[in-house]
Amino acid sequence: SSADSLKFIKETMAALHSHYIDYKTFNAKIKVESEDNNGKKPDIVAVVRIVKDSAIWISLSATFLNVEVYRVFITRDSVILLDKREKTYQRRSLDYLQEVTQIPFDFKTLQNLLVGNPIFFDSSTAVYRRAANFVLASSIDKNFKTLLTLSDDKNQLLRSKLDDVNLARNRTADVTYDQYENSNNRAFSTYRKITISEKNKLEVYMNFKQFDFNKELSVAFSIPKNFRRK
């Protein structure tokens, strides 16, 4: 009935809202594995620090060398990349993230991806329905048609599938969320798989070894004097 449908929609929206992770700071250590059309890439360890809506600080180390290779500092409008091996640095606009990933990332979207919130999802235009043991929520914006798969019991986010609204591009992204852990009444996915496909295919596996929220942390970032601009 219409009343039951309305109740289901309200309950699902409320559950989605309750699972949205709000925070002031976020700190994590992540093992990252990746593979593209040319094969598997060397594993890396990423240390991520976020001051919400302000800065994202990332250190990338090669696991087989156990040395820091890159350090990245991202703000709402810029990216600074240090190459520790070549002793060089780059200053780029935030569009650099889109060039590298082929996904229209802005600062907020990148934050949400790292902490495990839905991306490119507009709840104000969403349509909800039940399917087997899941709840499906779909929306559309200027970039993607987004389909979320939620668990029927807890309405936790299990999968986010993105299809480009521009059919000529044939661009898709798929994010799956698994191995949830509870931290201060937050359900946090500690294992994720990200697949991005267009002309080429990239698969990224993120295994969160450590994470915490709202702890005091430093995102201080400086460029060594002996580094040259690239």
ZIMO-V689661 format. One line per field, one symbol per residue. phi: phi as a letter, one per 20 degrees, with the letter a starting at -180 (. if undefined). psi: psi as a letter, one per 20 degrees, with the letter a starting at -180 (. if undefined). burial: b if it has 24 or more other C-alpha atoms within 12 Angstrom, else e. A space follows every 50 residues. Layout:
BEGIN
phi: ???
psi: ???
burial: ???
END
This chain:
BEGIN
phi: .ffffffffffffffgffefedadcbcbdceddbbcfeofegfcddddcc dgmcbcdcddcfffdlcfdccccddfcbcdcddffelcbcdcfffgffff emcffdffffgfffenegclcdffdfdcbebldcddccbbcfdcedcedd ffedlffdbcddcffeffeleccccdcblfceclmdecfecccdcccbfc ccdcdddfebabclefbddgbcdgfeeefe
psi: rhggggggggggggggghipoqrgqppqppppqqpaijapqqqrpppppp opjgqpppppqphihkqpgqppopaijrppppohgilrqqprriihhhgg ikpmpaggggghghijqqqkpohhjqpqqqockrpppqrpaigqppoppq qhgikqphqopppphnhhhkpqqppqprmqqpolkpopoipqpppppdhr pppppooohqqrqkqpqpkppqpqhjpqp.
burial: eeeeeeeebeebbebbeebbbbeebbbbbbbbbbeeeeeeeeebbbbbbb bbeebbbbbbbbeeeeebbbbbbbbbeebbbbbbeeeebbebebebbeee bbbbbbbbbbbbbbbbbbbbbebeebbbbeeeeebbbbbbeebbbbbbbb beeebbbbbbbbbbeeeeeebbbbbbbbebeeeeeebbbbbbbbbbbbee bbbbbbbbebbbbeeeeebeeeeeeeeeee
END
